Amino acid sequence: MESIIKKADVLIESLPYIQRFNKKIVVIKYGGAVMENDEMRMSTLEDIVFMNFVGMKPVLVHGGGPFINEKMQEAGKKPEFIDGHRVTDEHTVQIVEETLSELNKKIAKEIRQLGALTESLGGRVDNLLKVKEQTAAQKKKFGFVGEIESVNPQAIKKTLKAGKIPVIYPAALGDKNEAYNVNADLAGAKIAVALKAKKFVLLTNTQGIMMNQDDEESLVSTLRVKEVKDLIKRAVIKGGMLPKVKACVEALKGGVDKTHIIDGRIPHSLLLEVFTDKGIGTEIIKVK
């Protein structure tokens, strides 16, 4: 009986959050190694479906770096990165878009199997994301790697209005309708801004921002935007965490209320972060 009562307590704790975020848009960016694990991926998708059924409007933006690396190697190409960007020639950008599209359809199918309605959307094919014109030097150095100039959210809004969960892969559109590889974290942030989302959540394979990488107790539970520069300068925020934090700052500056970096390896981490008082990761907020 005691365990049943505890379950009721958890439900009651979630009630104010369910009320607060009813009909509100939450953009979730999912990618990296955690997507490769079927159990972890399904746990996250269950959370997203739960959010949908309690009246929230989740939008899923996903990357797929490990899957792209695998497909490149199968094609005899070696993945190459400069300054954290994947060098993307004409053949590679085709692999990127095809791999993300294939993964997108798989995720959408899994969401439907969980009982929710969904819609697969591509940043280029559905005219969602457009990149800035590259300089000759950028094109020579990185190939088809773009910086997002604008977001057209109409197809996403239409999907949400129909009660469906948008599942978006972020290959973007160039001036000549060609595909461009873009940073999925920043794509998620730009989409969150365009949709006037209440929250932007980044799922990673780390606990969040750690003051000391070797100390699990050093998790920063709340970080203000004004503190970010100092932590970057002190190399507390570095490596793969840099683009994620920058994406959160971009979202906050664009009007998103709160951003979160959480560990996607933890079962039901999304629900724990969104629907409980304490949360589990790092929230980044724009407090004056």
C-alpha positions as CSV (number, residue, x, y, z in Angstrom):
1,M,0.0,0.0,0.0
2,E,2.8,2.4,0.9
3,S,4.4,2.1,-2.6
4,I,1.0,2.8,-4.2
5,I,0.6,5.9,-2.1
6,K,4.1,7.1,-3.2
7,K,3.0,6.7,-6.8
8,A,0.0,8.9,-6.0
9,D,2.3,11.5,-4.4
10,V,4.4,11.6,-7.6
11,L,1.3,12.2,-9.7
12,I,0.2,15.0,-7.4
13,E,3.7,16.6,-7.6
14,S,3.4,16.6,-11.3
15,L,-0.1,18.3,-11.4
16,P,1.0,22.0,-11.2
17,Y,3.5,21.4,-14.0
18,I,0.9,19.7,-16.1
19,Q,-1.4,22.7,-15.5
20,R,1.4,25.2,-16.2
21,F,2.5,23.7,-19.5
22,N,-0.9,22.8,-20.8
23,K,-1.0,23.7,-24.5
24,K,2.6,25.1,-24.3
25,I,5.3,24.1,-26.8
26,V,8.4,22.3,-25.6
27,V,11.2,21.7,-28.1
28,I,13.3,18.7,-27.3
29,K,16.6,18.1,-29.1
30,Y,17.8,14.5,-29.1
31,G,20.9,13.0,-30.6
32,G,24.3,11.5,-30.1
33,A,25.2,8.1,-28.7
34,V,22.0,7.8,-26.5
35,M,19.9,7.4,-29.6
36,E,21.8,4.2,-30.5
37,N,20.5,2.4,-27.4
38,D,17.0,1.1,-28.1
39,E,15.9,1.0,-24.5
40,M,17.1,4.6,-23.8
41,R,15.5,5.9,-27.0
42,M,12.2,4.2,-26.2
43,S,12.2,5.7,-22.7
44,T,12.6,9.2,-24.1
45,L,9.9,8.6,-26.7
46,E,7.5,7.4,-24.0
47,D,8.2,10.6,-22.1
48,I,7.4,12.7,-25.2
49,V,4.2,10.7,-25.9
50,F,3.2,11.2,-22.2
51,M,3.7,15.0,-22.6
52,N,1.5,15.0,-25.6
53,F,-1.3,13.1,-23.9
54,V,-1.4,15.4,-20.9
55,G,-1.9,18.4,-23.1
56,M,1.6,19.7,-23.8
57,K,2.9,20.3,-27.4
58,P,6.3,18.5,-27.7
59,V,8.4,19.1,-30.8
60,L,11.3,16.6,-31.3
61,V,14.4,17.7,-33.2
62,H,17.0,15.0,-33.7
63,G,20.5,14.6,-34.9
64,G,22.3,11.4,-35.7
65,G,26.1,11.8,-35.7
66,P,27.0,8.1,-34.9
67,F,24.6,6.8,-37.6
68,I,26.1,9.2,-40.1
69,N,29.6,8.1,-39.2
70,E,28.6,4.5,-39.7
71,K,27.1,5.2,-43.1
72,M,30.1,7.2,-44.2
73,Q,32.4,4.3,-43.3
74,E,30.2,1.9,-45.2
75,A,30.7,4.2,-48.2
76,G,34.4,4.2,-47.8
77,K,34.6,7.7,-46.4
78,K,36.4,8.8,-43.2
79,P,34.5,11.2,-41.0
80,E,36.5,14.5,-40.6
81,F,35.9,17.3,-38.2
82,I,37.3,20.9,-38.0
83,D,36.4,23.1,-35.1
84,G,33.7,20.7,-34.1
85,H,32.0,20.8,-37.6
86,R,31.7,17.8,-39.8
87,V,33.6,18.4,-43.1
88,T,30.8,17.8,-45.6
89,D,31.5,17.4,-49.3
90,E,28.8,16.9,-51.9
91,H,28.7,13.1,-51.4
92,T,28.8,13.4,-47.6
93,V,25.9,15.9,-47.5
94,Q,23.8,13.3,-49.4
95,I,24.7,10.7,-46.8
96,V,23.8,13.1,-44.0
97,E,20.4,13.9,-45.4
98,E,19.6,10.3,-46.3
99,T,20.7,8.9,-42.9
100,L,18.8,11.6,-41.0
101,S,15.7,11.0,-43.1
102,E,15.8,7.3,-42.5
103,L,16.3,7.7,-38.8
104,N,13.5,10.2,-38.7
105,K,11.0,7.8,-40.2
106,K,12.1,5.1,-37.7
107,I,11.6,7.5,-34.7
108,A,8.2,8.6,-36.1
109,K,7.1,4.9,-36.5
110,E,8.2,4.2,-32.9
111,I,6.1,7.1,-31.6
112,R,3.1,5.9,-33.5
113,Q,3.6,2.4,-32.0
114,L,3.3,4.1,-28.6
115,G,-0.1,5.4,-29.6
116,A,0.5,9.0,-30.6
117,L,0.1,10.8,-33.9
118,T,3.2,12.2,-35.5
119,E,4.6,13.9,-38.6
120,S,8.0,13.5,-40.1
121,L,9.5,16.8,-41.2
122,G,12.9,17.7,-42.9
123,G,14.6,21.0,-42.6
124,R,15.2,21.2,-46.3
125,V,12.4,19.1,-47.9
126,D,9.7,20.9,-45.9
127,N,11.3,24.3,-46.2
128,L,11.9,24.7,-42.5
129,L,15.5,25.9,-42.3
130,K,17.5,28.1,-44.6
131,V,21.2,28.7,-44.3
132,K,23.2,31.9,-44.8
133,E,25.2,32.3,-47.9
134,Q,28.7,31.0,-47.4
135,T,31.9,32.8,-48.1
136,A,34.3,31.1,-50.5
137,A,36.7,30.4,-47.6
138,Q,33.9,28.7,-45.6
139,K,32.9,26.6,-48.5
140,K,36.5,25.5,-49.2
141,K,37.1,24.7,-45.5
142,F,33.9,23.0,-44.5
143,G,32.0,22.2,-47.7
144,F,28.2,22.0,-47.3
145,V,28.1,23.2,-43.7
146,G,25.7,26.1,-43.0
147,E,24.7,28.6,-40.4
148,I,20.9,28.9,-40.1
149,E,19.6,32.2,-41.3
150,S,15.9,31.7,-40.9
151,V,13.2,29.3,-39.8
152,N,9.9,28.8,-41.5
153,P,7.7,27.3,-38.7
154,Q,4.4,27.0,-40.7
155,A,4.6,23.2,-41.3
156,I,5.5,22.6,-37.6
157,K,2.6,24.8,-36.4
158,K,0.2,23.0,-38.8
159,T,1.4,19.6,-37.4
160,L,0.9,20.8,-33.8
161,K,-2.5,22.2,-34.6
162,A,-3.5,18.7,-35.9
163,G,-2.5,17.2,-32.5
164,K,0.5,15.5,-33.9
165,I,4.1,15.4,-32.6
166,P,6.5,16.9,-35.1
167,V,9.7,14.9,-35.6
168,I,12.3,17.0,-37.4
169,Y,15.7,16.3,-38.8
170,P,17.7,19.5,-39.4
171,A,19.3,19.2,-42.8
172,A,18.8,22.8,-44.1
173,L,18.1,24.5,-47.4
174,G,20.7,26.4,-49.5
175,D,20.1,29.1,-52.1
176,K,19.9,26.5,-54.9
177,N,17.7,24.0,-53.0
178,E,20.8,22.0,-52.1
179,A,21.1,20.4,-48.7
180,Y,23.4,21.7,-46.0
181,N,24.6,20.1,-42.8
182,V,23.8,22.3,-39.7
183,N,24.4,22.0,-36.0
184,A,21.4,20.2,-34.6
185,D,21.6,21.9,-31.2
186,L,21.5,25.3,-32.7
187,A,18.8,24.2,-35.1
188,G,16.7,23.1,-32.1
189,A,17.3,26.5,-30.5
190,K,16.3,28.4,-33.6
191,I,13.1,26.3,-34.0
192,A,12.3,26.9,-30.3
193,V,12.5,30.6,-30.8
194,A,10.4,30.6,-34.0
195,L,7.7,28.6,-32.2
196,K,7.8,30.8,-29.1
197,A,8.4,27.7,-27.1
198,K,8.1,27.7,-23.3
199,K,11.0,25.3,-22.9
200,F,14.0,24.0,-24.9
201,V,15.5,20.8,-23.6
202,L,18.7,19.2,-24.8
203,L,19.2,15.5,-24.1
204,T,22.9,14.5,-23.8
205,N,25.0,11.6,-22.6
206,T,26.2,13.6,-19.5
207,Q,24.5,14.7,-16.3
208,G,24.6,18.4,-17.3
209,I,27.2,21.1,-16.6
210,M,29.7,19.8,-14.1
211,M,32.1,22.1,-12.2
212,N,34.4,19.1,-11.9
213,Q,34.1,16.3,-14.5
214,D,35.4,13.8,-12.0
215,D,32.9,14.7,-9.2
216,E,29.3,13.6,-9.7
217,E,28.3,15.9,-6.9
218,S,29.5,19.0,-8.7
219,L,26.5,19.3,-11.1
220,V,25.3,22.9,-11.6
221,S,21.6,22.6,-11.2
222,T,20.8,26.2,-12.2
223,L,23.0,28.5,-14.4
224,R,22.3,32.1,-15.3
225,V,23.2,33.4,-18.8
226,K,25.4,36.1,-17.3
227,E,27.5,33.3,-15.7
228,V,28.2,31.4,-18.9
229,K,31.1,33.5,-20.2
230,D,33.0,33.0,-17.0
231,L,32.6,29.2,-17.0
232,I,33.7,29.1,-20.7
233,K,36.8,31.2,-19.8
234,R,37.6,28.9,-16.9
235,A,37.1,25.8,-19.2
236,V,34.3,24.4,-17.0
237,I,32.2,24.6,-20.2
238,K,34.2,23.1,-23.0
239,G,34.3,20.6,-25.8
240,G,31.0,19.1,-26.8
241,M,29.2,21.0,-24.1
242,L,30.0,24.4,-25.7
243,P,27.6,24.2,-28.7
244,K,24.8,22.9,-26.3
245,V,25.2,25.8,-23.9
246,K,25.5,28.3,-26.8
247,A,22.2,26.8,-28.2
248,C,20.5,27.3,-24.8
249,V,21.7,31.0,-24.7
250,E,20.5,31.5,-28.2
251,A,17.1,30.2,-27.3
252,L,16.8,32.3,-24.1
253,K,17.9,35.5,-26.0
254,G,15.2,34.7,-28.5
255,G,12.5,34.6,-25.9
256,V,12.3,31.0,-24.7
257,D,11.5,31.0,-20.9
258,K,13.8,28.2,-19.7
259,T,16.4,25.8,-21.2
260,H,17.6,22.5,-19.8
261,I,20.6,20.2,-20.4
262,I,19.8,16.7,-19.1
263,D,21.1,13.2,-19.2
264,G,19.2,11.1,-21.8
265,R,20.7,7.9,-20.4
266,I,18.6,8.2,-17.3
267,P,15.2,6.4,-17.7
268,H,12.4,9.0,-18.2
269,S,14.8,11.9,-17.7
270,L,12.4,14.2,-19.5
271,L,9.6,13.6,-17.1
272,L,11.9,13.9,-14.1
273,E,13.1,17.3,-15.3
274,V,9.8,18.7,-16.5
275,F,7.3,17.3,-14.0
276,T,9.2,17.3,-10.6
277,D,10.2,20.0,-8.2
278,K,13.9,19.2,-8.1
279,G,14.7,18.1,-11.7
280,I,17.8,16.2,-12.6
281,G,20.0,18.2,-15.0
282,T,21.2,21.8,-15.5
283,E,18.7,24.5,-16.2
284,I,20.0,27.7,-17.9
285,I,17.8,30.7,-17.3
286,K,17.9,34.4,-18.3
287,V,17.6,36.1,-14.9
288,K,18.5,39.8,-14.9
